[in-house]
Every structure is written in structure tokens, then in C-alpha cells.
Amino acid sequence: MNFKDYPRKYERVFIDKNKKCKLERVSTYNDIPKSNIEYINLFRKTIKDLQDGYFDNLVKYNWLVRRFCYGGIRRKNFSRNGNFLDGAFGVFMRHFVGFENRFICTYGACGGKIISYFDDFFPNFDEGNPFKEEYKYPYKHITLEYLFVVYQMPERLKILRRAEEQKMLYPKFLDYVLNYILCYNEEHGEKYIFVFSNWLMPYIKAKKNYEGIKTSSIRSGK
């Protein structure tokens, strides 16, 4: 997939959102932690640790899922392996393992989107063993939210590499991707839609029969 680093043409939407929250008006219950800086740093460390553990366990979980064979037939994909295989796996998980597979991870949840990157991150995913070797998250700066935003885009790895190289903050990344798809659609025809609401994490959808926010309302200009 060709990737073009478009210069900024459209207005920034997300960077200015911080105006809705003035840091000087933020405080903590009972003054614990005592300062906003301590509060922010503790939040960052907690979420970073949570995401690191989540990614590691998601790798192990998906590795185990992809090892399931029934009647000599391997269940290779995360879903849509046919009713015979998927049905047997669902019963296996519920009756023998004791967990509901659909609760842990579905394509409607964030985990399914992160799983879609594993073959890109780890070309020998199935041949290795994450219980005996490290399947390391490949980025130092960008977190799992960034992966979710662009998971449907063929050029997603190039976009993520640019975000990593430039150490983009998350709001800046959202504006970068929004500008990218608007410029891309202008050059190639409307392919991408920016999906955003107050209750849904923003992400880019490859257009089929879906209406996201009207990106035509985003103004051209810096």
C-alpha cells in the first residue's frame, strides 16, 4: 500500500480539545495524590503497566486459540472458521476451560483489533512460544489506542511508524490521521471515514455502506 506523508491542509480538531479541561482547576479527592503532576504520573504508570500486561496476555491467549484442532482440522483464524470448528471451540472454552471466549475478546472489542497486528509484529507467531520467549511490543512511544485508530487501513504500519518516530501525543496523532484520510480521499476518491462519537473510541473505517462523521465539515487550512 502506497503511503504519502501529506502536509497539513485541514484544521486541527483534537489538539485544542484540552481547552475543555483547565489543569489548574483539577484537584484530587482528599488531596491524595498531593499534586497534579504526581497524579498524572501515577495515572500514566498504572495505565502503561496495564497495557503492557494486557498485550502480553493477549499474545498468549491468541497463541493458545490458534493451536486448537478438532477432528484433525486446525482453527487458524480468530473467527469465521466455519460453524463446525467455531462451534466446537466455543463448547471447549465454556465446558472444559470454564470461560466464555466471546467475553474475553471479540471483533467488537479492542482486543480483536490488536490481535489483527500479531502476524505483522511476529512473522513466526505460531512457530514460537510466548510462554517461553518474549513477544515484545514493538513500539516505545505509541500505545494500544494508536493501533485501534488505524487497524482497518492497509498502510497502518507506515502511519504508526511515523507516529513513533515523531513521538506524537495521542491528540496530535488523531489530527494527523484525520488530515491524512481527508487528503487521501481528495486524491483517490472517498475510501476512509473517520468514526467518532462521545461514547465510541475514534477510528478509521474503510468505507462500505457506512456513514461516520461528515469529514466534509472539516475546514481546509492550518
C-alpha positions in Angstrom: 0.0 0.0 0.0 1.4 3.4 -1.0 1.9 5.8 1.8 2.2 9.6 1.4 3.0 11.9 4.2 0.6 14.6 3.4 1.4 18.2 4.6 -1.2 19.7 6.9 -4.1 21.0 4.9 -7.1 20.7 7.2 -7.8 22.2 10.6 -6.8 20.5 13.8 -9.7 19.1 15.7 -8.4 17.2 18.7 -5.3 19.2 19.9 -7.5 22.1 21.0 -9.8 19.8 23.0 -7.7 20.4 26.1 -9.4 23.8 26.4 -12.3 21.9 27.9 -10.2 20.9 30.8 -8.0 23.5 32.6 -5.3 21.8 34.5 -5.3 24.5 37.2 -8.9 23.5 38.0 -8.1 19.8 38.5 -7.7 18.5 42.1 -7.7 15.2 43.8 -10.1 13.8 46.4 -8.6 14.4 49.9 -5.5 15.9 48.2 -4.2 12.4 47.5 -2.0 12.4 45.4 -0.9 15.8 46.6 -0.1 17.4 43.2 -1.5 17.2 39.8 2.0 16.2 38.4 2.1 13.2 40.8 -1.5 12.3 39.9 -0.7 12.4 36.2 2.5 10.4 36.5 0.8 7.8 38.7 -2.1 7.5 36.1 0.5 7.1 33.3 2.4 4.4 35.0 -0.7 2.5 36.0 -2.1 2.5 32.5 1.2 1.7 30.9 1.6 -1.3 33.2 -2.0 -2.3 32.5 -1.4 -2.1 28.7 1.9 -4.0 28.9 0.3 -6.8 30.8 -2.8 -6.8 28.5 -0.7 -7.0 25.4 1.4 -9.9 26.8 -1.6 -11.8 27.9 -3.4 -11.1 24.6 -0.5 -12.6 22.7 -0.5 -15.7 24.9 -4.3 -16.0 24.6 -4.3 -15.7 20.8 -1.4 -18.2 20.5 -3.4 -20.7 22.5 -6.6 -20.0 20.4 -4.7 -20.7 17.2 -3.4 -24.0 18.4 -6.9 -25.5 18.7 -7.5 -28.5 16.4 -10.7 -30.5 16.2 -11.1 -33.7 14.2 -7.6 -33.1 12.9 -8.6 -29.7 11.5 -6.8 -26.6 12.8 -8.7 -23.5 13.7 -6.4 -21.0 12.1 -8.4 -17.7 12.2 -9.7 -15.7 15.1 -13.3 -16.2 13.8 -15.2 -17.4 10.7 -13.6 -20.8 10.6 -16.9 -22.4 9.9 -19.7 -23.5 12.2 -18.1 -26.9 12.8 -14.8 -25.6 14.1 -16.0 -22.4 15.8 -18.9 -24.3 17.5 -16.6 -27.0 18.8 -14.1 -24.3 20.1 -16.9 -22.4 21.9 -18.1 -25.6 23.7 -14.4 -26.4 24.5 -13.9 -23.0 26.1 -17.2 -23.0 28.0 -17.3 -26.6 29.2 -13.7 -27.6 29.6 -11.7 -24.4 30.1 -14.5 -22.7 32.0 -14.6 -19.3 30.3 -16.7 -17.6 27.7 -14.4 -16.9 24.8 -16.7 -14.1 23.5 -16.3 -12.2 26.7 -12.5 -12.2 26.6 -12.2 -10.9 23.0 -14.4 -10.3 20.1 -14.0 -8.3 16.9 -16.4 -5.8 18.5 -13.9 -5.2 21.3 -10.5 -3.6 21.3 -8.7 -6.9 21.7 -9.8 -8.2 18.4 -8.2 -5.1 16.7 -4.9 -5.6 18.5 -4.8 -9.3 17.6 -5.0 -8.3 13.9 -1.5 -6.9 14.2 0.2 -10.0 15.6 1.2 -11.6 12.2 2.8 -8.3 11.2 4.6 -7.9 14.6 5.6 -11.5 14.9 6.1 -13.3 11.5 6.8 -16.6 13.3 3.9 -16.2 15.7 2.7 -19.8 15.6 6.2 -21.4 15.5 7.4 -19.7 18.6 6.1 -19.9 22.2 5.2 -16.8 24.1 5.3 -18.8 27.4 9.0 -19.5 26.8 10.2 -16.4 24.9 9.3 -12.8 24.8 6.9 -11.4 22.1 7.8 -7.8 22.7 5.5 -4.9 21.9 7.3 -3.2 19.0 6.8 0.5 20.0 8.3 2.6 22.8 6.1 5.7 22.5 2.8 4.9 20.9 0.3 2.9 23.0 -2.5 0.5 22.1 -5.0 3.3 21.4 -3.0 4.3 18.3 -3.3 0.7 16.9 -7.0 0.8 17.4 -7.5 4.0 15.4 -5.9 2.7 12.1 -6.5 -1.0 12.3 -8.6 -1.2 9.1 -6.1 0.7 7.0 -3.7 -1.2 4.7 -1.0 1.5 5.3 -1.4 1.3 9.1 2.1 0.2 9.9 3.6 3.1 8.0 1.3 5.5 9.8 2.2 4.0 13.1 5.9 4.2 12.3 5.6 7.9 11.6 3.8 8.4 14.9 6.5 6.5 16.7 9.3 8.4 15.0 7.8 11.8 15.8 6.6 10.7 19.3 3.2 12.1 18.6 0.9 12.6 21.5 -2.4 10.9 21.1 -4.5 14.0 20.2 -1.8 15.0 17.6 -2.0 11.5 16.2 -5.7 11.8 15.7 -5.4 15.1 13.9 -2.6 13.6 11.8 -4.7 10.6 10.7 -7.7 12.8 10.1 -5.7 15.1 7.9 -4.2 12.0 6.1 -7.6 10.4 5.2 -9.1 13.7 4.1 -6.1 14.3 1.8 -6.1 10.7 0.6 -9.9 10.8 -0.2 -9.4 14.1 -2.0 -6.7 12.5 -4.2 -8.1 9.0 -4.7 -11.8 9.2 -4.0 -13.6 8.7 -0.7 -12.3 5.5 0.8 -11.9 6.3 4.5 -14.4 7.6 7.1 -13.5 9.0 10.5 -15.8 7.4 13.0 -16.2 9.3 16.2 -18.8 9.9 18.9 -19.0 10.7 22.6 -19.2 7.0 23.6 -17.1 5.3 20.9 -13.3 5.4 20.6 -12.3 7.2 17.3 -11.1 5.0 14.5 -10.8 5.0 10.7 -13.3 2.8 8.8 -12.8 1.7 5.2 -15.9 2.9 3.6 -18.6 0.4 2.6 -22.1 1.3 3.4 -21.5 3.3 6.5 -21.8 6.9 7.5 -19.4 8.3 10.0 -18.9 11.9 10.9 -19.2 14.2 7.9 -15.5 14.9 7.3 -16.6 17.4 4.6 -17.3 19.7 7.6 -13.6 19.9 8.5 -12.3 23.1 7.1 -9.2 23.3 4.9 -6.5 25.5 6.4 -3.9 25.5 9.1 
